[in-house]
């Protein structure tokens, strides 16, 4: 039996590049402040794109937190992100498994919200 390690909220507080130089986890969860509005913010797109490239070079699997809109989802798909979490997919639920919804990628791209680099 084994286990995997993760850094949560990467890009916020103490969970940044300094920590990554000392500890290479299996998974890094990018903080929602980097993800919110990424479809409209070219600076966030550059920061996240290069962070993803660095994580891939280190063999670390990225997860993007806080995905709330189909346009954010489409922008992250365009950047090659495979693992995401956020209200767009499901709201937290303790009593039962939350209802999961998957955005229609074509519709998000048609609105012009994603891929503005």
C-alpha positions in Angstrom: 0.0 0.0 0.0 1.4 3.4 -1.0 0.4 7.0 -0.8 0.7 10.1 -2.9 1.5 13.6 -1.8 0.1 16.9 -3.0 0.7 20.6 -2.6 -2.7 22.5 -2.2 -3.3 26.1 -3.1 -0.1 26.4 -5.2 0.5 30.0 -6.0 -1.0 31.3 -2.7 0.8 32.1 0.6 3.6 29.6 1.3 2.6 27.1 -1.3 4.8 28.5 -4.1 8.1 28.0 -5.9 10.2 27.9 -2.8 8.3 24.9 -1.4 8.5 23.2 -4.8 12.3 23.4 -4.8 12.4 21.5 -1.5 9.6 19.0 -2.0 8.3 17.5 -5.3 4.9 16.0 -4.7 2.9 13.8 -7.0 0.2 16.4 -7.5 0.0 20.2 -7.3 -3.3 21.9 -7.0 -3.2 25.4 -8.5 -4.9 28.0 -6.4 -8.3 29.2 -7.5 -7.0 32.8 -7.7 -4.9 31.8 -10.6 -7.9 30.1 -12.3 -10.7 32.6 -11.8 -11.2 34.6 -15.0 -8.3 32.9 -16.8 -10.4 33.0 -20.0 -10.3 36.8 -20.0 -6.8 37.5 -18.4 -3.8 37.0 -20.7 -1.4 37.4 -17.7 -3.0 34.6 -15.8 -2.9 32.5 -19.0 0.9 33.1 -19.3 1.5 32.3 -15.6 -0.6 29.2 -15.7 0.8 27.9 -19.0 4.3 28.2 -17.8 3.5 26.7 -14.4 1.9 23.7 -16.2 5.0 23.3 -18.4 7.3 23.4 -15.3 5.1 20.9 -13.4 5.1 18.5 -16.5 8.9 18.9 -16.7 9.1 17.8 -13.0 6.7 14.9 -13.5 4.1 16.5 -11.3 0.4 16.2 -12.1 -1.5 19.5 -12.0 -5.1 20.0 -10.8 -6.8 23.3 -11.3 -9.1 24.4 -8.5 -12.1 26.8 -8.5 -13.3 26.3 -12.1 -16.7 28.1 -12.1 -17.5 28.9 -15.8 -17.5 27.0 -19.1 -15.2 29.7 -20.5 -12.6 29.0 -17.7 -13.0 25.3 -18.4 -12.4 25.8 -22.1 -9.3 28.0 -21.5 -7.9 25.3 -19.3 -8.6 22.5 -21.8 -6.8 24.7 -24.4 -3.8 24.8 -22.0 -3.8 21.0 -21.8 -5.2 20.7 -18.2 -6.8 17.3 -17.6 -7.8 17.5 -13.9 -10.0 20.3 -12.6 -12.4 20.8 -9.8 -15.0 23.5 -9.0 -18.6 24.6 -8.8 -18.9 24.2 -12.6 -18.8 20.5 -12.1 -20.5 20.0 -8.8 -21.3 21.8 -5.6 -20.0 20.2 -2.4 -22.4 17.8 -0.7 -22.0 15.8 2.5 -25.3 13.9 2.7 -25.1 12.5 -0.8 -23.0 12.4 -3.9 -23.2 15.7 -5.6 -24.9 16.0 -9.0 -22.1 16.4 -11.6 -22.5 18.4 -14.8 -20.1 18.6 -17.7 -19.9 21.8 -19.7 -20.4 21.8 -23.4 -17.0 22.7 -24.7 -18.2 23.8 -28.2 -20.6 26.3 -26.6 -17.9 27.8 -24.4 -15.6 28.3 -27.3 -18.4 29.8 -29.4 -18.9 32.6 -26.9 -15.3 33.8 -27.6 -14.4 33.5 -23.9 -11.5 31.0 -24.2 -8.3 31.0 -26.0 -7.6 34.8 -25.9 -3.8 34.7 -25.8 
